[in-house]
């Protein structure tokens, strides 16, 4: 009889602890999701910083190289495309992130083309405004890399959390879905060819 009451008391204790456990798991999932959202906001912030620098860079180059119009137009078009794709943290899916990343990669490639064109203009390379803009752009690219790394880490922690038992049960109940990761750009698996 004593064993019976002990089992009943244990069962009641477990059942009464369930809401507290559920609340803790739910709250930790909310915290993890907020971490992903915050990290994504910083990624967007750094891409916006880059987009804001580009018009000044294009105008500076335009003043020195009027016959490089095609390159300048491509940079301007790529910037317009990249800034037209906005992605809210709540809309992060593999497909949406791939579109966003594709537009950003296209802008990166056109910027590389623009900077390589400037090699033909020694007076431009010596221009203080151009040097300052190039330095800011380089710093922004580094910030983008760091923001993407932080986002990737936040997503890893969140996705791991929603797959662990028993949290995966609560995640399913409350609609917590995995968040997408950045993927490498096409051709990133090949080392760049350097010629002297």
C-alpha positions as CSV (number, residue, x, y, z in Angstrom):
1,X,0.0,0.0,0.0
2,X,2.8,2.3,0.8
3,X,4.4,1.7,-2.6
4,X,1.0,2.6,-4.2
5,X,0.8,6.0,-2.5
6,X,4.5,6.7,-3.3
7,X,3.8,6.0,-7.0
8,X,0.7,8.2,-7.0
9,X,2.6,11.0,-5.3
10,X,5.4,10.7,-7.9
11,X,2.9,10.7,-10.7
12,X,1.2,13.8,-9.3
13,X,4.6,15.5,-8.9
14,X,5.6,14.7,-12.5
15,X,2.3,15.9,-13.9
16,X,2.5,19.1,-11.9
17,X,6.0,19.8,-13.1
18,X,5.1,19.3,-16.7
19,X,3.7,22.9,-17.2
20,X,6.9,24.3,-15.7
21,X,9.1,22.2,-18.0
22,X,6.9,23.1,-21.0
23,X,7.2,26.8,-20.1
24,X,11.0,26.6,-19.8
25,X,11.3,24.9,-23.1
26,X,9.0,27.3,-24.8
27,X,10.8,30.3,-23.3
28,X,14.2,29.0,-24.4
29,X,12.9,28.4,-27.9
30,X,11.6,32.0,-28.0
31,X,15.0,33.3,-26.8
32,X,16.7,31.2,-29.5
33,X,14.4,32.5,-32.2
34,X,14.9,36.1,-31.1
35,X,18.7,35.5,-31.3
36,X,18.3,34.4,-34.9
37,X,16.1,37.4,-35.7
38,X,18.5,39.8,-34.2
39,X,21.5,38.2,-36.0
40,X,19.5,38.4,-39.3
41,X,18.8,42.1,-38.7
42,X,22.5,42.7,-38.3
43,X,23.2,40.9,-41.6
44,X,20.6,43.2,-43.3
45,X,22.1,46.2,-41.6
46,X,25.6,45.5,-43.0
47,X,24.3,44.8,-46.5
48,X,22.4,48.1,-46.4
49,X,25.6,49.9,-45.3
50,X,27.3,48.5,-48.4
51,X,24.5,49.6,-50.6
52,X,24.7,53.1,-49.2
53,X,28.4,53.4,-50.0
54,X,28.0,52.3,-53.6
55,X,26.5,55.5,-55.1
56,X,29.4,57.6,-53.7
57,X,31.9,55.1,-55.1
58,X,30.2,55.1,-58.5
59,X,30.1,58.9,-58.7
60,X,33.8,59.1,-57.7
61,X,34.8,56.6,-60.4
62,X,32.5,58.3,-62.9
63,X,34.4,61.5,-62.5
64,X,37.6,59.9,-63.7
65,X,36.5,57.3,-66.2
66,X,33.6,58.4,-68.4
67,X,34.2,55.6,-70.9
68,X,33.6,52.9,-68.2
69,X,29.9,53.6,-68.4
70,X,28.9,49.9,-68.9
71,X,30.6,48.9,-65.7
72,X,29.0,51.7,-63.8
73,X,25.6,50.9,-65.1
74,X,26.0,47.2,-64.1
75,X,27.0,48.2,-60.6
76,X,24.0,50.5,-60.3
77,X,21.6,47.9,-61.6
78,X,23.0,45.2,-59.3
79,X,22.7,47.6,-56.3
80,X,19.1,48.3,-57.3
81,X,18.3,44.6,-57.5
82,X,20.0,43.8,-54.2
83,X,18.2,46.5,-52.3
84,X,14.9,45.6,-53.9
85,X,15.0,42.1,-52.2
86,X,14.1,42.5,-48.6
87,X,13.7,39.6,-46.4
88,X,12.1,39.8,-43.0
89,X,13.3,37.4,-40.3
90,X,9.8,35.8,-40.3
91,X,10.1,35.0,-44.0
92,X,13.5,33.2,-43.7
93,X,13.2,30.1,-45.9
94,X,15.8,28.2,-47.9
95,X,14.3,29.6,-51.1
96,X,14.0,33.2,-50.0
97,X,17.5,33.2,-48.5
98,X,18.9,31.8,-51.8
99,X,17.2,34.7,-53.8
100,X,18.6,37.2,-51.3
101,X,22.1,35.7,-51.4
102,X,22.1,35.5,-55.2
103,X,21.3,39.2,-55.5
104,X,24.0,40.1,-52.9
105,X,26.6,37.9,-54.7
106,X,25.8,39.6,-58.0
107,X,26.4,42.9,-56.4
108,X,29.7,41.7,-55.0
109,X,30.8,40.5,-58.4
110,X,30.0,43.8,-60.1
111,X,31.8,45.7,-57.3
112,X,34.9,43.6,-58.0
113,X,34.6,44.5,-61.7
114,X,34.4,48.2,-60.8
115,X,37.4,48.0,-58.6
116,X,39.4,46.1,-61.2
117,X,38.5,48.8,-63.8
118,X,39.9,51.5,-61.5
119,X,43.4,49.9,-61.8
120,X,43.7,51.6,-65.2
121,X,43.3,55.1,-63.6
122,X,46.3,55.9,-61.4
123,X,45.0,59.4,-60.5
124,X,41.7,57.8,-59.3
125,X,43.6,55.3,-57.2
126,X,45.4,58.2,-55.6
127,X,42.2,60.2,-55.0
128,X,41.6,60.7,-51.2
129,X,37.8,60.2,-51.6
130,X,38.2,57.0,-53.6
131,X,40.7,55.6,-51.1
132,X,38.4,56.5,-48.2
133,X,35.4,54.9,-50.0
134,X,37.4,51.8,-50.9
135,X,38.5,51.4,-47.2
136,X,35.0,51.8,-46.0
137,X,33.8,49.2,-48.5
138,X,36.5,46.8,-47.4
139,X,35.5,47.3,-43.8
140,X,31.9,46.8,-44.6
141,X,32.7,43.5,-46.4
142,X,34.4,42.4,-43.2
143,X,31.4,43.4,-41.2
144,X,29.1,41.4,-43.5
145,X,31.3,38.4,-43.0
146,X,31.1,38.7,-39.2
147,X,27.3,39.3,-39.3
148,X,26.8,36.3,-41.5
149,X,29.0,34.2,-39.1
150,X,26.9,35.4,-36.1
151,X,23.7,34.6,-38.0
152,X,25.0,31.1,-38.9
153,X,25.9,30.4,-35.2
154,X,22.5,31.7,-34.0
155,X,20.7,29.5,-36.5
156,X,22.9,26.5,-35.6
157,X,21.9,26.9,-31.9
158,X,18.2,27.4,-32.7
159,X,18.0,24.5,-35.1
160,X,19.8,22.2,-32.6
161,X,17.5,23.2,-29.8
162,X,14.3,22.5,-31.8
163,X,15.6,19.0,-32.7
164,X,16.5,17.9,-29.1
165,X,14.2,15.8,-27.1
166,X,11.8,16.7,-25.4
167,X,12.1,20.2,-26.8
168,X,11.3,18.9,-30.3
169,X,7.8,18.0,-29.0
170,X,7.2,21.6,-27.8
171,X,8.7,23.0,-30.9
172,X,6.2,21.1,-33.0
173,X,3.3,22.1,-30.8
174,X,4.1,25.8,-31.0
175,X,5.2,25.9,-34.7
176,X,8.9,26.5,-34.3
177,X,10.5,25.6,-37.7
178,X,14.1,25.3,-38.7
179,X,15.8,28.4,-40.0
180,X,17.9,28.4,-43.2
181,X,21.7,28.7,-43.4
182,X,23.8,30.6,-45.9
183,X,25.4,28.5,-48.5
184,X,28.7,28.9,-50.3
185,X,28.6,30.9,-53.6
186,X,28.8,29.0,-56.8
187,X,32.4,28.3,-57.6
188,X,33.6,28.8,-54.1
189,X,34.9,25.2,-54.0
190,X,37.6,26.2,-56.5
191,X,40.6,28.1,-55.4
192,X,41.1,31.4,-57.3
193,X,43.6,31.4,-60.1
194,X,46.5,33.8,-59.5
195,X,48.6,34.9,-62.5
196,X,51.7,37.0,-62.3
